[in-house]
Amino acid sequence: MSAQGPGSDRDAVDQIVFRWQGNQGRRSAGLTAAAWSCPEEDAEELGQELAPFLRVDGAPCPSVVRTRLRDDRAALVQRWPTADPGGRPNTAAHVLVGPTGLLGPRTCLALRDWTWSGQEFAEQAHGGQPRLAMADLEATVVPAWADTLALLPDVRDTLTAATAALLRHPQCRLSLRSDALPGWPEQNRSGVVVAGLLQIFGLWLGRPWTFATHDMTDRHDLLATWVSDWSTDGGRQRARYRVDPRRPEDDRAHELAARLVGRCLAAVERGPGGAGLPELKDGLRDGASLPAEERLRRLARVLDTNRRPESRDPGEGPGDDGGSVYTEPRPPSAAPSSPEPPAPSPASGRLQAVLRNPRPDPAEAEELDGWIRRLTGREALLLLREEDLSYRGRTRTA
């Protein structure tokens, strides 16, 4: 990985390794920073803030957490079950910290297998480390994200159950059973399910995409947490909705979720795209704030009105797609005062595709600059909220 110096916040992220260090005369004992690219004092403060996510004693497999820090940066925590010097079960964690525009949900999900680093590094790294260049990380992210989307058909049923849960209770934290995943625990495909949820909902939920691909508790304030089992616990916390995908609820939400998942898989088959199905982010933009019954009624109407081909299981007959293709609705606007075509809105698929391209060609870059200069204040704000943009696209909007 390339080292980066100070002042390159838009092109690199910090890395910190946390593991059990004992006392060793340090300011803090136990699980502390062992290696860092930021100032050591900052690493220690991050360790205190991230403490709830740094230990998963007894976990059956490595896991990843994406969370938001108090200063609104994002942290990606990769954790390996290990043993401390005394032989007791413990955890070694490798953490990336940077702006949310660099460590967006898609980037973090694509890095969940941490192919460019590993447990040995987390168990042995010590002292100062280089910052990590985003250009190097994106070389891993691009193929890893394609591989992730290719696995979506394998988790279709689990993804449908999770989608239905968010349609019923979009403001709740999801707690999902890891043992419901196909291939668990030899394979952990929870990140694939979260990727599918991101492809379906995008920004529609109005909440940061934070998650744990496995944990020993579901008490953390994350959008989705996967656990082996549920235990009874108390304490105040945001509403939690526990879902066992092996026992789906037979209701209208599950029926509509199955249709959304079908459209998501069909969209993936057609090629890479942005986060959020147009049926939700355009056709039902404010639906997450509606009462449940009204939300589902409107979603059904959107799906019935805008029929399109959906991905089907092998052996199924042709679907009732009506032969039509969904077209994004155009917002009403006054006639342009010049022959220049109106700029696409932030929801436009064309604009989103260019923004997500980490290396647009010169013609695209010039076109993008022209679009951004003509965005209104509200449109620009919506664009900046999109965490799934490439870091180069976000830099253009800053």
C-alpha positions in Angstrom: 0.0 0.0 0.0 1.2 3.5 -0.8 2.2 5.8 2.0 0.5 9.3 2.1 1.7 12.4 3.9 -0.4 15.0 5.9 -2.9 17.0 3.9 -4.0 14.2 1.6 -7.3 13.4 3.4 -9.2 13.0 0.2 -6.8 10.4 -1.2 -5.9 8.2 1.7 -7.2 6.8 5.0 -5.6 6.0 8.3 -5.0 2.5 9.6 -4.7 1.3 13.2 -4.2 -2.1 14.7 -5.7 -3.0 18.1 -4.9 -6.1 20.1 -4.3 -7.3 23.6 -1.1 -5.7 25.0 -1.4 -6.2 28.7 -0.2 -3.3 30.9 3.4 -2.8 29.5 3.5 0.7 31.2 1.0 2.2 28.8 -1.6 4.8 29.6 -4.3 2.3 29.1 -4.2 -1.5 29.6 -5.6 -4.4 27.8 -6.8 -4.1 24.2 -4.9 -1.0 22.9 -3.4 0.4 19.7 -0.4 -1.6 18.6 0.2 0.1 15.3 -1.0 3.3 13.7 -0.6 5.8 10.8 -2.2 8.7 12.7 -0.7 10.3 15.9 -0.5 7.7 18.7 -2.7 9.8 20.9 -5.4 9.9 18.3 -5.2 6.1 17.9 -5.7 5.7 21.7 -8.8 8.0 21.6 -10.2 6.0 18.7 -9.6 2.8 20.6 -11.8 4.2 23.4 -14.6 5.2 21.1 -14.4 1.9 19.1 -14.0 -0.3 22.2 -17.5 -2.0 21.9 -16.5 -3.2 18.4 -13.0 -4.4 19.1 -13.7 -7.7 20.9 -15.6 -10.7 19.7 -14.3 -13.4 22.0 -15.6 -16.8 20.9 -16.7 -15.7 17.5 -16.6 -18.6 14.9 -15.1 -16.5 12.1 -13.6 -13.2 11.1 -16.0 -10.3 10.8 -16.3 -6.7 9.7 -18.0 -3.7 11.2 -18.7 -0.3 9.5 -19.7 2.4 12.0 -19.7 6.2 12.2 -17.5 8.1 14.6 -18.5 11.1 16.7 -16.8 13.4 14.2 -18.8 11.9 11.4 -15.9 10.0 9.9 -16.4 6.3 9.1 -14.5 3.4 10.6 -14.1 0.0 9.0 -13.1 -2.7 11.6 -11.9 -6.1 10.5 -11.7 -8.5 13.5 -10.0 -11.9 13.8 -10.6 -14.3 16.7 -7.2 -15.0 18.3 -5.6 -15.7 21.6 -3.7 -13.3 23.9 -0.1 -14.0 25.2 -1.7 -16.0 28.1 -3.6 -18.3 25.7 -7.0 -16.8 26.5 -9.5 -16.1 23.6 -9.2 -12.6 22.3 -9.4 -10.4 19.2 -7.0 -8.7 16.8 -8.5 -5.8 14.9 -7.3 -3.8 11.9 -9.2 -0.6 11.5 -9.4 1.9 8.7 -10.6 5.4 9.5 -11.5 8.2 7.0 -14.2 10.4 5.6 -17.5 8.7 4.8 -17.0 9.7 1.2 -13.9 7.4 1.1 -15.1 4.6 3.3 -18.7 4.4 1.9 -20.8 1.3 2.5 -20.0 -0.2 -0.9 -16.3 0.2 -0.4 -16.5 -1.3 3.1 -18.6 -4.2 2.0 -16.2 -4.9 -0.9 -13.3 -4.9 1.6 -14.9 -7.3 4.0 -12.6 -10.2 3.1 -9.6 -7.9 3.6 -7.6 -9.7 0.8 -4.7 -7.3 0.9 -4.0 -7.8 4.7 -4.7 -10.5 7.1 -4.7 -11.9 10.6 -1.0 -12.2 10.8 -0.6 -8.5 10.2 -3.1 -7.7 12.9 -1.3 -10.0 15.3 2.2 -8.7 14.6 2.2 -5.1 13.3 3.8 -2.6 15.7 4.5 1.1 15.7 4.2 3.6 12.9 2.5 2.6 9.7 1.8 4.3 6.3 -1.6 5.7 5.5 -3.4 3.8 2.8 -4.0 5.3 -0.6 -7.5 5.1 -1.9 -6.3 4.4 -5.4 -4.7 1.2 -4.1 -7.8 0.2 -2.1 -10.1 0.8 -5.1 -8.0 -1.6 -7.1 -9.3 -4.2 -4.7 -12.8 -2.8 -4.3 -13.8 -2.8 -8.0 -13.4 -6.6 -8.6 -14.5 -7.5 -5.1 -17.8 -5.6 -5.5 -18.5 -7.4 -8.8 -17.9 -10.7 -7.0 -20.2 -9.7 -4.2 -23.1 -8.8 -6.6 -22.6 -12.1 -8.4 -23.4 -14.0 -5.2 -26.7 -12.3 -4.6 -28.8 -15.1 -6.2 -27.3 -17.5 -3.6 -28.8 -15.5 -0.7 -32.1 -14.6 -2.4 -34.4 -16.0 0.3 -32.4 -14.4 3.2 -32.3 -11.1 1.3 -36.0 -11.2 0.8 -36.7 -11.7 4.5 -34.4 -8.8 5.4 -35.9 -6.6 2.8 -39.4 -7.4 4.1 -38.2 -6.5 7.6 -37.1 -3.0 6.5 -40.3 -2.5 4.6 -42.3 -3.2 7.8 -40.0 -1.2 10.2 -37.6 1.1 8.3 -36.5 2.9 11.5 -35.6 -0.3 13.4 -32.2 -1.9 13.8 -32.1 -5.3 12.2 -30.8 -8.3 14.2 -30.4 -11.3 11.9 -29.4 -14.9 12.5 -26.1 -15.9 11.0 -27.0 -19.6 11.1 -29.7 -18.9 8.5 -27.1 -18.0 5.9 -26.3 -20.7 3.3 -22.9 -22.3 4.0 -22.6 -20.8 7.5 -20.1 -20.8 9.3 -17.6 -22.1 6.8 -18.8 -19.2 4.6 -20.1 -15.9 5.9 -22.3 -14.3 3.3 -23.9 -11.8 5.6 -22.0 -9.1 3.7 -23.6 -10.2 0.5 -27.1 -9.8 2.0 -26.2 -6.3 3.3 -24.9 -5.4 -0.2 -28.3 -6.5 -1.6 -30.1 -4.3 0.9 -27.9 -1.4 -0.2 -28.7 -2.1 -3.8 -32.4 -2.1 -3.0 -32.8 0.8 -0.5 -29.9 3.1 -1.1 -30.6 6.4 0.8 -34.3 5.7 1.1 -34.0 4.7 4.7 -32.5 8.0 5.6 -29.9 6.3 7.9 -26.2 5.6 7.6 -25.3 2.1 6.3 -23.7 0.7 9.4 -23.4 -3.0 10.0 -21.6 -6.0 11.6 -21.2 -9.1 9.4 -21.1 -11.1 12.7 -21.1 -10.3 16.4 -21.7 -11.8 19.8 -24.4 -9.3 20.7 -27.0 -7.2 18.8 -27.0 -4.3 21.3 -24.8 -2.1 19.1 -26.5 0.9 17.4 -26.0 -0.5 13.8 -28.5 -0.7 11.0 -27.8 -4.5 10.6 -26.1 -6.9 12.9 -25.7 -10.7 12.4 -25.5 -12.9 15.4 -25.3 -16.7 16.1 -28.0 -16.6 18.7 -30.3 -14.2 20.6 -30.0 -13.6 24.3 -32.3 -11.6 26.5 -30.9 -8.3 27.6 -32.2 -5.0 28.9 -31.1 -1.4 28.7 -32.3 1.5 26.6 -31.5 1.3 22.9 -33.1 2.1 19.6 -35.9 -0.3 18.6 -34.5 -3.6 17.5 -36.2 -6.0 15.1 -35.0 -9.6 15.3 -35.4 -11.6 12.1 -34.8 -15.3 11.5 -34.8 -15.6 7.6 -35.6 -19.3 7.9 -39.0 -18.3 9.3 -40.3 -15.6 7.0 -43.6 -13.9 7.7 -46.3 -14.6 5.1 -47.6 -11.1 4.7 -47.8 -8.3 2.2 -44.4 -6.9 3.1 -42.8 -10.3 2.2 -44.7 -10.4 -1.1 -43.5 -6.9 -2.0 -40.0 -7.7 -0.8 -39.8 -10.7 -3.1 -40.7 -8.4 -6.1 -38.0 -5.8 -5.1 -35.4 -8.5 -4.8 -36.4 -9.8 -8.2 -35.9 -6.4 -9.7 -32.6 -6.0 -7.8 -31.2 -9.2 -9.3 -32.5 -8.3 -12.8 -30.8 -4.9 -12.5 -27.5 -6.5 -11.4 -27.7 -8.9 -14.4 -28.0 -5.9 -16.7 -24.8 -4.3 -15.3 -23.4 -2.4 -12.4 -25.5 0.5 -11.1 -25.9 2.8 -8.2 -27.5 2.1 -4.8 -31.2 2.2 -4.5 -33.9 0.9 -6.8 -35.8 3.7 -8.7 -39.1 2.2 -7.4 -38.1 3.4 -3.9 -35.8 6.4 -4.4 -38.0 8.0 -7.1 -41.4 6.3 -7.1 -41.8 6.1 -3.3 -39.2 8.8 -2.2 -40.8 9.6 1.2 -42.2 6.2 1.9 -40.0 5.4 4.9 -41.8 8.0 6.9 -45.3 6.8 6.1 -47.4 4.6 8.3 -46.7 0.9 7.5 -50.1 0.2 5.8 -49.9 3.3 3.6 -46.2 2.6 2.8 -47.0 -0.9 1.5 -50.1 0.2 -0.3 -48.1 2.9 -2.2 -45.2 0.5 -2.9 -47.6 -2.0 -4.4 -49.1 0.7 -6.7 -45.6 1.8 -7.8 -44.6 -1.8 -8.6 -47.8 -2.5 -10.5 -47.6 0.7 -12.4 -44.0 0.3 -13.4 -43.7 -3.3 -14.4 -40.4 -4.5 -15.6 -38.6 -7.8 -16.1 -37.5 -9.5 -12.8 -34.9 -12.1 -12.2 -36.5 -15.5 -11.8 -35.3 -18.8 -10.4 -34.2 -21.4 -13.1 -37.2 -23.5 -14.2 -39.8 -20.8 -13.6 -42.0 -19.7 -16.5 -42.0 -16.2 -17.9 -42.9 -13.4 -15.5 -45.8 -10.9 -15.8 -43.6 -7.9 -16.7 -46.0 -6.4 -19.1 -43.2 -6.0 -21.6 -42.4 -2.5 -20.4 -39.2 -1.0 -19.0 -39.3 1.4 -16.0 -38.5 5.0 -16.9 -37.5 7.5 -14.3 -40.2 10.2 -13.9 -39.2 13.7 -14.8 -39.7 16.3 -12.2 -41.8 19.3 -13.4 -39.6 22.3 -14.3 -39.8 25.5 -16.3 -38.5 25.6 -19.8 -34.8 26.2 -20.0 -33.7 29.8 -20.7 -30.9 28.5 -23.1 -30.6 25.7 -25.6 -28.4 23.9 -23.1 -30.2 20.7 -21.9 -31.2 20.7 -18.2 -28.8 19.1 -15.8 -29.9 15.7 -14.5 -31.1 15.5 -10.9 -29.0 13.7 -8.3 -31.3 10.8 -8.7 -30.5 10.5 -12.4 -29.0 7.2 -13.3 -26.7 8.9 -15.8 -25.3 11.4 -13.3 -24.9 8.7 -10.6 -23.0 6.4 -13.1 -20.5 9.2 -14.0 -20.0 10.2 -10.4 -19.3 6.6 -9.4 -16.7 6.2 -12.0 -13.4 6.6 -10.2 -11.6 7.5 -13.4 -14.0 9.1 -15.9 -12.7 9.9 -19.3 -12.0 13.5 -20.2 -15.3 14.0 -21.9 -17.2 12.6 -19.0 -15.3 14.7 -16.5 -16.1 17.9 -18.5 -19.7 16.9 -18.7 -19.8 16.2 -15.0 -18.3 19.6 -14.1 -20.9 21.3 -16.2 -23.7 19.4 -14.4 -22.4 20.2 -11.0 -22.1 23.9 -11.7 -25.8 24.0 -12.7 -27.1 22.1 -9.6 -29.3 24.0 -7.2 -28.4 24.2 -3.5 -30.9 21.5 -2.6 -29.8 19.2 -5.4 -26.1 19.6 -4.4 -27.0 18.8 -0.8 -28.8 15.6 -1.8 -25.8 14.7 -3.9 -23.4 15.2 -1.0 -25.5 12.9 1.2 -24.9 10.0 -1.3 -22.4 7.9 0.5 -22.0 5.5 -2.4 -20.3 7.9 -4.7 -16.7 7.2 -5.7 -14.2 9.3 -3.8 -13.3 11.2 -7.0 -17.0 12.0 -7.6 -17.5 13.2 -4.1 -14.3 15.4 -4.4 -15.9 17.2 -7.3 -19.0 18.1 -5.2 -17.1 19.3 -2.1 
